Amino acid sequence: MTIDRNSPLPLYYQLKQLLVEQIANGGWQPGDILPTEHSLQKEHKLSRTTVRQAIRELELEGLVSRFRGRGTFVAEPKIMHGPEPHNSLTNFLIQQGKNPGWEVISSQWGVPQKTVADRLQIKQGVEVFCLLRLRLSDEEPIGYIESYVSPAYRDAIDEEKFDQDSSFDYLKGKGHLVNSRALRILEAVPAQEEEASRLGVDIGAPMLQVRRLVISRDDLPIEDFRGIYRGDRFQYQISSLPAEITQIMKNDR
């Protein structure tokens, strides 16, 4: 493919497709640096604005990652995970041939922010257990995780499992999670200073935030979880039932 100035397709889109083809054909591998904007301008005789728009489109689609002062790189394929039962992110990474892991940043008792206290249904000023960790894939951080545990479940906390298995394996010891349920909220957010530094991205980079509230069989909040995942490395899949199955379920009630 070449840039065709007689084509009805916008020039930025044509350049984008050229770059996509180069990535798809293996001309550039994950981690390879792309030519500079100036090089692309000169090679294809395009304006700076046109080149930037093409690169921005690739970034939004997760095909490249831009780092200030370093350049634009071909992104690693995104890790796709979903809320299916019995399929933790740890198991999913293993299925994808990745080596999952954790890096513990800190673990301590302290007074949480009001939003956390409200979600755990405790009075302001009451201390909760706070566990900060990085979720790793092949030793690379892909997620910044904050977990807050209600003081009513302090006996469930197992320090030896902070860096093992799923995100809440450290709470499984006393059986409090049996017949529990989790409420999840997904949201696109910009990277803040702390998580940007930990995950090696620019402040303001697109991130996927997962909020999870684990509720006991007695309808009491156990854990308030906040995970910030790199938007260029992670996506969350939610499957829906086919229409005919949905209709059968409705008729069977």
Summary of the structure (lengths in Angstrom):
residues: 253
radius of gyration: 22.3
end to end distance: 55.9
largest distance: 70.6
contacts: 689
relative contact order: 0.12
helix: 30%
strand: 30%
